Amino acid sequence: MRLLALVLLLLRLGIPAMIGAQEAPRMVTIRDITTIEGVRENPLIGYGMVVGLNGTGDRTQTFFTTQTLSGILQRMGVQVPSGSMRVNNVASVMVTAVLPPFAVHGGRIDVTVSSIGDAKSLDGGMLLLTPLYGADGQVYAAAQGALAIGGYSASSNGNSKQSNHPTVGRIPEGGVIEKDLSVGLEKLSSVSLLLRDPEFATATSIAAEVNRSLASPVARAVDARRVVVGVRPETSVPELLAKIQSLEIPLRERSRIIVNERTGTIVMGAKVQLSAVAVLHGNLSVEITSSMAVSQPAPLSNGSTVRGTETNLEAREAPVKLLELKEGATVAQLVEGLQKIGATARDVVSILQAMKAAGALQAEVEVL
């Protein structure tokens, strides 16, 4: 009863009660905020040709298409000069794919096919055998198969209709892996966990939680991004990683504001703190317009009609609007206040940068 009376008294005086006032930190699994060093995807790319199109392929001005087709036919024993070809059923394409970690020889991956010429549509096409290269120039996969477009393009007598994007398609499981890139985990004496968002406190928490779970000081934080975990000879690395990635730690998020000036998009976290500040916001616009004017002479006069240009310059300056924020103001109060003074998205970007320079915004402002 005494405790309840004390809480009610604090609320009446406007003083926040400390009981339950501190919000518990958000718990996340280590899997969601880290990656394993050396376990990553690898992009692949290749140049190929799509055949079987219904007159929607590359035109004659795309010379590399006919040169590629001539080279393919020559390898098959057909001698055809590239300059004499007039085919519209083929298209040159770039083939891209992503080689997943632990890829094994004979596995299959999805590939994306994109036109690089002036083909109107790849609908109904078939990709010929295309080698896919890695960044080191070696072949890691080969792709071939029928394309799934998900769109179409049709035209007749000047009328046309298009649905989605008909010059890009996919071949589900159309690529075959030719090289084994699986990482030998059984030979590792240690594994490194890499934080997606570097933070010393988070790295330290991960190392402490791993040591507590394994009941052994095998993990240590090297820096703000890397946590090294030692592997004992009798330990199974996959089982160790599965156990580590399932552990939960408290996440200490940084206060951050993301600003995209190109689109006017502003994203602010709930933990952004504001100091006491007064924002004076005005608006100055200058408008210059030009119009054609004609000077017509009086009747029965010897004058001539003269055309001229009239330029009008008008400047408007809106009254300054005031926004006051008290110490500890929230993001919701800031947004509500900016809306009341009529600030646009561009105005908000300028106001946030000015508040950051004035030291009234305790957050990191990142401009995309």
Salt bridges, closest charged atoms under 4 A:
GLU37 OE1 - ARG226 NH1 2.63
ASP110 OD2 - ARG170 NH2 3.22
ASP197 OD1 - ARG254 NH2 2.85
ASP197 OD2 - ARG256 NH2 3.58
GLU209 OE2 - ARG212 NH2 2.57
GLU253 OE2 - ARG26 NH2 2.26
GLU287 OE1 - ARG316 NH1 3.16
GLU314 OE2 - ARG316 NH2 3.25
GLU336 OE2 - LYS340 NZ 3.60
ASP347 OD2 - HIS281 NE2 3.36
GLU364 OE1 - ARG254 NH1 3.60
